[in-house]
Amino acid sequence: MASTSTSVKDMVDESLKGLAKELRQVNHQIWSNPETAFKEHKAHDTICDFLESQGFEVTRHAYGLDTSFEARSGQGGRLVSFNAEYDALPNIGHACGHNLIATSSLAAFLALSYALKKLNVPGRAQLLGTPAEEGGGGKVELLKSGAYKDVGVTLMAHPASSKSSGTIGKALAGIGGVPMLARERMFCQFKGRNAHAGANPWDGINALDAFVASYNGISMLRQQTVGTDRIHCAITDAPKAANIIPASTKAIFSTRADTVASLKALSARVVKCVQAGALATGCEVVIESEPYYADVLLNDALCGQWKSHMAEYGQDVLAVVPQMITASSDIGNVSYEMPTLHANFNIPAPEGISPHHASFASAAGTDEAHDIAVMIGKSLALVGLDVLTDETLYKAITAEWQDKVPGPVSHL
């Protein structure tokens, strides 16, 4: 039984009518208390408290992560998962709108749980709290811990700016699937030796020089990289006095590329530049890498299904676009393990404002953005119900994923 009938859509709409005030309170609580990676304690407790008030059994601090949680519903059949992100960015709050991701995934879980019970059909729903998307790779850790075990399809949607669709020639309410880059972050510490910069500089080994040499090498490397490659840098611990030869300098180097394979090749070249800078200055360097984010494997069948349900809500969206966006997410790692929908939906924002701009945080906190997120949750619930009840669709989704996945990846 597909969920395209008016009665099923009405059922999904009805399931959330009595929860409008509570959902808005949950959203506002997350938005007004921004918390960074692995520190999302208030968001964790807010969502868990709400779910328990609705009669759901919730596993707090799930899968070994203090700010992850899990709730399940239904019985028998396949398992559909919804991903709730809720981490914020340092200093600029929810400028990526993760409060809206949490809201839409929460709404989707509630609506699908209600529909499964009302229709008395086999199928299970999972709401998974996925911390640290902005940095730290919460979903990668959850994959390692078995949080996605037995999941047939996983779903989520990410907010963007209404103005961002101009790159494809028309204003849209969203896009079902957009190619995204793979990403890796390397934390480097250059170690030298202190000396007085005026009295005996020759006795020092300059850790700042090692960083500068590395940075210059990487800057020259950029000339020989392809258009989708990206290399970013930030100094996280620098010398504070000019009259001391510094013994330590720390920096982050971040690489992005269009696939996991090309990311590994680019990162290897960056590592050589870092090692060369250390060698040239007589320093040592310690390089530690966090789990990489894979590129997102798009699933046309899932994206098309989401487009159909968005049309039921009067929303004009594209199923997929071929243009790569130079952002990254740990949902890419999940997409290598199971069919995944990472849709994008637009919210009103000032001209020129997009995610990771400080002003986007204000846009993500409005009533209008909240209402859109709830509507997105309804469409995700309808896609989830289709996956659970339409065998032909599910076979098409899994066949496409099996054809696209390049094979096992090392994050597990």
MISEKE-12448 format. One line per field, with one value per residue (C-alpha): residue number from 1; residue in one letter; chain; x, y, z. Coordinates in steps of 0.001 Angstrom, whole numbers, plus 524288, in hexadecimal, padded with zeros to 5 digits. Layout:
! residues N
nuba: NUM	...
zakol: A	...
voza: A	...
east: X	...
north: Y	...
up: Z	...
//
This chain:
! residues 412
nuba: 1	2	3	4	5	6	7	8	9	10	11	12	13	14	15	16	17	18	19	20	21	22	23	24	25	26	27	28	29	30	31	32	33	34	35	36	37	38	39	40	41	42	43	44	45	46	47	48	49	50	51	52	53	54	55	56	57	58	59	60	61	62	63	64	65	66	67	68	69	70	71	72	73	74	75	76	77	78	79	80	81	82	83	84	85	86	87	88	89	90	91	92	93	94	95	96	97	98	99	100	101	102	103	104	105	106	107	108	109	110	111	112	113	114	115	116	117	118	119	120	121	122	123	124	125	126	127	128	129	130	131	132	133	134	135	136	137	138	139	140	141	142	143	144	145	146	147	148	149	150	151	152	153	154	155	156	157	158	159	160	161	162	163	164	165	166	167	168	169	170	171	172	173	174	175	176	177	178	179	180	181	182	183	184	185	186	187	188	189	190	191	192	193	194	195	196	197	198	199	200	201	202	203	204	205	206	207	208	209	210	211	212	213	214	215	216	217	218	219	220	221	222	223	224	225	226	227	228	229	230	231	232	233	234	235	236	237	238	239	240	241	242	243	244	245	246	247	248	249	250	251	252	253	254	255	256	257	258	259	260	261	262	263	264	265	266	267	268	269	270	271	272	273	274	275	276	277	278	279	280	281	282	283	284	285	286	287	288	289	290	291	292	293	294	295	296	297	298	299	300	301	302	303	304	305	306	307	308	309	310	311	312	313	314	315	316	317	318	319	320	321	322	323	324	325	326	327	328	329	330	331	332	333	334	335	336	337	338	339	340	341	342	343	344	345	346	347	348	349	350	351	352	353	354	355	356	357	358	359	360	361	362	363	364	365	366	367	368	369	370	371	372	373	374	375	376	377	378	379	380	381	382	383	384	385	386	387	388	389	390	391	392	393	394	395	396	397	398	399	400	401	402	403	404	405	406	407	408	409	410	411	412
zakol: M	A	S	T	S	T	S	V	K	D	M	V	D	E	S	L	K	G	L	A	K	E	L	R	Q	V	N	H	Q	I	W	S	N	P	E	T	A	F	K	E	H	K	A	H	D	T	I	C	D	F	L	E	S	Q	G	F	E	V	T	R	H	A	Y	G	L	D	T	S	F	E	A	R	S	G	Q	G	G	R	L	V	S	F	N	A	E	Y	D	A	L	P	N	I	G	H	A	C	G	H	N	L	I	A	T	S	S	L	A	A	F	L	A	L	S	Y	A	L	K	K	L	N	V	P	G	R	A	Q	L	L	G	T	P	A	E	E	G	G	G	G	K	V	E	L	L	K	S	G	A	Y	K	D	V	G	V	T	L	M	A	H	P	A	S	S	K	S	S	G	T	I	G	K	A	L	A	G	I	G	G	V	P	M	L	A	R	E	R	M	F	C	Q	F	K	G	R	N	A	H	A	G	A	N	P	W	D	G	I	N	A	L	D	A	F	V	A	S	Y	N	G	I	S	M	L	R	Q	Q	T	V	G	T	D	R	I	H	C	A	I	T	D	A	P	K	A	A	N	I	I	P	A	S	T	K	A	I	F	S	T	R	A	D	T	V	A	S	L	K	A	L	S	A	R	V	V	K	C	V	Q	A	G	A	L	A	T	G	C	E	V	V	I	E	S	E	P	Y	Y	A	D	V	L	L	N	D	A	L	C	G	Q	W	K	S	H	M	A	E	Y	G	Q	D	V	L	A	V	V	P	Q	M	I	T	A	S	S	D	I	G	N	V	S	Y	E	M	P	T	L	H	A	N	F	N	I	P	A	P	E	G	I	S	P	H	H	A	S	F	A	S	A	A	G	T	D	E	A	H	D	I	A	V	M	I	G	K	S	L	A	L	V	G	L	D	V	L	T	D	E	T	L	Y	K	A	I	T	A	E	W	Q	D	K	V	P	G	P	V	S	H	L
voza: A	A	A	A	A	A	A	A	A	A	A	A	A	A	A	A	A	A	A	A	A	A	A	A	A	A	A	A	A	A	A	A	A	A	A	A	A	A	A	A	A	A	A	A	A	A	A	A	A	A	A	A	A	A	A	A	A	A	A	A	A	A	A	A	A	A	A	A	A	A	A	A	A	A	A	A	A	A	A	A	A	A	A	A	A	A	A	A	A	A	A	A	A	A	A	A	A	A	A	A	A	A	A	A	A	A	A	A	A	A	A	A	A	A	A	A	A	A	A	A	A	A	A	A	A	A	A	A	A	A	A	A	A	A	A	A	A	A	A	A	A	A	A	A	A	A	A	A	A	A	A	A	A	A	A	A	A	A	A	A	A	A	A	A	A	A	A	A	A	A	A	A	A	A	A	A	A	A	A	A	A	A	A	A	A	A	A	A	A	A	A	A	A	A	A	A	A	A	A	A	A	A	A	A	A	A	A	A	A	A	A	A	A	A	A	A	A	A	A	A	A	A	A	A	A	A	A	A	A	A	A	A	A	A	A	A	A	A	A	A	A	A	A	A	A	A	A	A	A	A	A	A	A	A	A	A	A	A	A	A	A	A	A	A	A	A	A	A	A	A	A	A	A	A	A	A	A	A	A	A	A	A	A	A	A	A	A	A	A	A	A	A	A	A	A	A	A	A	A	A	A	A	A	A	A	A	A	A	A	A	A	A	A	A	A	A	A	A	A	A	A	A	A	A	A	A	A	A	A	A	A	A	A	A	A	A	A	A	A	A	A	A	A	A	A	A	A	A	A	A	A	A	A	A	A	A	A	A	A	A	A	A	A	A	A	A	A	A	A	A	A	A	A	A	A	A	A	A	A	A	A	A	A	A	A	A	A	A	A	A	A	A	A	A	A	A	A	A	A	A	A	A	A	A	A	A	A	A	A	A	A	A
east: 80000	80661	803CF	7FF5E	7F0E6	7EA7B	7E601	7F3E9	7F8B2	7ED3B	7F0F6	7FEE9	7FA07	7F09E	7FB3F	8024E	7F6F6	7F61C	804D5	80715	809F3	812CE	81AAD	81CBE	82182	82B2E	83055	83194	8387D	842D1	8445A	84579	84FA7	859C0	86368	86F47	873E9	87211	86D68	85F0F	85A0D	84E61	84A07	84B67	84355	8391F	83613	836A4	82DB1	823E0	82401	8220D	816A3	8107E	811D2	81DFB	828B4	83567	8435D	84B24	859DB	85870	8632D	86DF8	86BE1	8678A	85F2A	8592C	84BEE	84319	8346A	82D49	81F5E	817D1	81A26	81E1F	821D6	82C9D	832F1	8331E	83C16	83B4B	84768	84611	8517A	85203	85FF6	86300	86EB9	87880	8755B	86A47	8605B	856FA	85C0B	85A91	84CAC	84E86	8435D	83ABF	840CD	83D7F	82FB2	82D0D	8327E	82AEF	81E67	82115	8230A	8169D	80E8A	813B8	811FE	803E4	80140	80703	7FE80	7F24A	7F3CD	7F843	80292	80FF2	81B4E	8240C	828B4	83518	83871	84700	84D65	859B6	862D0	86EF3	86C23	87359	87FBB	882C6	87AEA	87024	869D2	876D7	877D9	869BA	86C6C	877DC	86F4F	86462	85A20	85621	85605	84AA9	8462F	8405D	8402C	8443D	83E38	84093	83F9E	84872	84461	84A02	84738	83C0C	845A9	84F30	846E7	84A3F	85632	84D6B	84526	8387F	83364	83028	82B47	83622	83DF2	83D3C	84B8A	857B7	8656E	86E40	87CD6	88453	88C29	8974F	89D14	8AB20	8AF97	8BE03	8C769	8D4CC	8DEE0	8EB93	8F401	8F325	8FE0E	8FF66	8FC7D	90661	9112B	912C5	908E2	91232	90F7E	900FB	8F90C	8EDA7	8E093	8D9BB	8E327	8DFA1	8D157	8D43A	8DC74	8D19A	8C745	8CF33	8D12F	8C296	8BFBF	8C84D	8C1D9	8B4A6	8B934	8B9E8	8ACE1	8A027	894AB	88D05	898A7	898F4	8A35F	8A0A3	8A912	8A7FE	8B26D	8AD2B	8B8E2	8C2D5	8CE65	8CAA3	8D7B6	8E092	8ED2F	8EC81	8EFB6	8E32A	8E3D9	8D5E7	8CBC7	8BF03	8B662	8AB2E	8ABEB	89F1D	89E19	89238	890C2	885EA	887B5	88DEE	89889	89C3B	89B8C	8A582	8AE8F	8AD48	8AF4F	8BBA5	8C129	8BDD2	8C46E	8D0DA	8D09A	8CF02	8D9F6	8E29A	8E06F	8E472	8F053	8F4DF	8F4E1	8F9F9	8ED18	8E52F	8D6DB	8CBE8	8C032	8B33F	8A789	89951	89041	88E5E	8810D	87DC5	87723	86860	8635C	856A6	84B1A	8426B	83715	836C7	8388F	82D78	82486	82777	824B1	81761	81380	81860	80F6B	80405	80728	80793	81671	81E4D	82AFE	834CE	837A9	8465D	85006	85D1A	86477	86DA6	86C76	8793B	873D6	87594	86E4A	87014	86344	86C0B	8720D	8646D	86105	86C2A	86599	85729	84E00	84D70	8455D	84BD8	84221	8437C	83853	83861	83477	832EB	83FAD	8450F	84B53	858D7	85733	85995	85D49	86989	866E7	86450	85760	85247	850CC	8463D	83F27	83F92	838BC	82C7B	81EAC	81E4E	82A82	824B0	8180F	81FD0	827CA	81B6B	8162B	8231E	82198	81455	819EC	8250A	81B14	813AC	82041	82314	81599	81791	82466	81DCA	811A4	81584	81DD8	82031	82522	82DF4	83400	836A1	83CE2	845CD	8495D	84D9C	85587	85C53	85FC0	865AC	86CDA	87B4E	87DDA	881E4	887E6	891AA	889A0	8843A
north: 80000	80CAA	818F2	82159	8205C	82C6F	824DC	82148	82F34	833F0	82A0B	82F1C	83D1B	8396F	832B1	83F83	848EF	8476A	848BF	855CB	85D42	852C5	8514E	85FF0	85FD9	854EC	85C2E	868FF	86297	85CC8	8693D	8722D	86989	866BB	85C0F	85786	849E7	83F64	849B1	849EB	84632	84F6E	84B95	83D31	83EAD	84762	83D95	831D1	83841	83B6C	82DB8	827A0	830D4	82B40	81D5E	8191F	8112C	81887	813E0	81F7F	82084	81614	80E2F	81360	821BB	82A50	8333C	8290A	822AD	818BD	816C2	80C08	80899	7FE5F	7EFF1	7E64E	7E9FD	7F329	7FDEF	80C22	81592	82456	82C35	83756	840C4	84B70	85043	85E97	86606	86CAB	87B05	87BED	8726E	86B26	87197	8647E	8628F	8559C	85915	857BD	84A99	845BB	84B23	8451B	837CE	837F5	83B67	830B7	82675	82A70	82A5E	81D5F	81715	81BB1	816C4	80956	807B5	80D15	804DD	7F8DB	7F579	7EF59	7F8A0	7FF85	80D7A	81235	81FFD	82112	82CA0	82F58	83912	83FC6	84114	84E0A	8479A	83AAE	83181	82D20	82494	81E01	81A48	815B0	80D31	806F7	80462	7FDB6	80869	8065A	7F787	7F1C0	7FF28	7FDD7	80C43	8187E	825E2	83420	841E0	84DC2	85C15	8659E	87354	8763D	87E48	8731B	86CCB	877D5	8704F	866C8	87108	8710E	8732B	8664F	8614E	85748	84C88	83E10	83B29	84358	83DBE	84143	84060	836D8	83D67	83AA2	842E0	84182	84710	84A59	84E29	8531B	8512B	858D8	85EAF	86B97	87590	88439	88A71	89565	88F4A	881AB	87ECB	874DC	86BD6	86B69	86322	86B48	86439	86FFA	86F7D	86121	864D0	86FFF	86730	85D08	86739	86CAF	85F22	85C88	869B5	865C2	85858	85EC9	86293	85429	84FA6	84D9B	856E5	84F05	84DBB	856AD	858F4	8615B	864FC	86B01	86D76	868A5	86B7B	875C8	87C53	887D4	88EE0	893ED	89302	88452	879E9	871F0	863A6	8605D	86438	85D24	85DA3	856BF	8536B	84F57	848EA	8469D	83F06	8393A	82B08	8238C	81EA2	82C42	8315C	82762	82B3C	839C3	837D0	82FF7	83B76	844E9	83C17	83C72	84B58	84B52	84195	8495A	855D1	84EE7	848BF	855A3	85C5E	85131	84F81	84397	842E7	83A9D	838CA	83379	831E6	83104	827C6	82C96	83016	8289D	82E8E	82C96	821BD	826C2	81DAB	82211	81970	81F4F	82D20	82B40	82641	83218	83B1C	834AA	8369F	8448D	84715	84247	84DA4	8570F	857FC	858E4	8516C	84A8F	83C3F	83DA8	8474B	84399	84F77	84C6D	854D3	8566E	8529D	845C8	83DA1	8310E	82C6A	82913	81E01	818E3	81965	80FE1	80620	80728	80ECE	81CC5	828F1	835D4	83F95	84E59	85790	86648	86FF4	87EB0	885F1	89341	894D9	88ED9	88780	878DE	86E86	8715A	87FE9	885A9	88B8E	87E41	87ADE	8853A	87FF6	8723A	876CF	87CA5	8774B	8767B	86E08	86546	8636C	85FAF	855DB	84F60	84E67	84862	83E82	83A9A	8384D	83045	82825	82575	8212A	8185A	81242	80FC7	808EC	80036	7FCC7	7FD1D	7F14D	7F562	802AB	7FCF2	7F37D	7FEBB	806C6	7FBCE	7F79C	80577	80697	7F992	7FE06	80ADE	80734	80591	7FB53	7FAB3	80703	807EC	81038	80387
up: 80000	7FB9D	8035A	7F803	7FB45	800D5	80CCD	81097	80EBF	816F7	82158	821B3	82292	82D64	8354C	837F7	8399C	84832	849E3	84322	84FA4	8554F	848BA	8481E	8562D	8534F	84778	84ED2	85A44	85135	8494A	8551A	85BC7	85128	854CD	84D42	849AF	85414	85DD1	859B4	86740	8679E	859EF	85D73	869CF	86362	858A8	861B6	86BA8	860FA	85B33	8688D	86B14	85EC1	863AD	85C3F	8627D	8606C	861D9	866B1	864A8	85A40	853D1	85C71	85910	8644A	85BC3	852DE	854F4	84E6A	84DF0	84687	84308	83B52	839F2	82F79	821AA	81D74	82565	820E5	827F1	829A2	82D26	836E4	836D0	84122	842A4	8405C	83B2C	84441	8468F	83C96	84238	83960	82D11	82629	82AEB	831C4	83AD2	82EBC	82B43	838DA	83788	82A37	82E0A	83ADC	83398	829A5	8342F	83B53	82EDD	829E6	8374E	8378A	829C0	82C55	8384F	831CB	82580	82D17	822F1	8255F	825DA	82F97	83154	837EC	83C4B	83E66	844FE	83D2D	843EE	83EC8	8304A	82F6B	8344D	83AA2	83202	83B22	830C3	82DFC	83C50	83C3B	8305D	83766	84353	83BAC	83C98	82E6A	82F0C	82757	82268	814D3	8113B	818AB	81685	81A1D	814A3	8162D	81594	80BD2	8072C	7FDE8	7F5F9	7F3F8	7E965	7E015	7DBAB	7D48F	7CE14	7D5E4	7E38E	7EA17	7F720	7F780	7F0F5	7F3BF	7F178	7EF4F	7ED6B	7F8DC	7FAD9	8034E	80E35	81781	8227E	8270E	83413	8338B	83E56	83A71	84529	845DB	8509E	85806	857D5	859CD	84CB8	84F06	85731	85157	84693	840A9	84C18	848FF	83FA7	83ACB	83AE3	834C8	82951	82787	8267A	81D0D	8145B	8146A	81153	8060A	80090	8012B	7FAE2	7EF5F	7EF1C	7ECC7	7DF12	7DB88	7E10D	7D9B7	7DAAD	7E4C4	7EE0F	7F9D7	8043D	81043	81BD9	82955	833A6	840A0	84972	84569	84C28	854BC	855EC	84B10	852DD	854BF	84AB1	84C09	84FA7	84B9B	84174	83ECC	832CD	82C0F	81DA9	8174E	809F7	8014E	7F4B2	7EC6B	7F0B4	7FBD2	7F2A3	7EDED	7FBEC	80064	7F53E	7F848	806E1	80437	7FC84	80775	8116D	80943	80962	8182E	819F4	810A4	8186A	824CE	81E54	81873	825A9	82DEE	83513	83844	8348A	83A26	83123	8361B	82D29	83130	829A7	81BD8	81652	809F2	7FE2C	7FDF3	7F519	7EF4E	7EDAD	7E280	7E6B0	7F454	7EF3C	7E591	7F03C	7F8B2	7ED26	7EB4E	7F975	7F9AE	7EE1E	7F676	7FF7C	7F40E	7F423	7E795	7E95F	7E0C4	7E2F2	7E0BF	7DB16	7D4FC	7DA0B	7E536	7F155	7F885	805C6	80CF1	816FD	81E86	8187B	80CEF	814D0	817AF	80936	80691	80FBD	80BF6	802F5	807F3	8058F	80924	803B7	8042F	8075D	80674	810EC	80F79	811BC	80DCA	80070	80013	80CE9	80CEF	8170E	81F15	81E19	82B86	82707	822D1	8312D	8326E	8267B	82C2B	83888	8327A	8333E	82472	823F5	82E88	826ED	81AE2	822C2	827D9	81A07	815D8	820C6	81B7C	80DEF	813BE	81B35	80E96	807EF	81387	812BF	8043A	80718	8111D	80944	7FAE2	7F7A4	7E989	7EDCB	7F83B	7EE85	7E524	7F000	7F47A	7E6A8	7E355	7EFCB	7ED73	7DFB7	7E479	7F0E2	7EDA9	7F817	8065B	80C1F	81713	82089	825F3
//
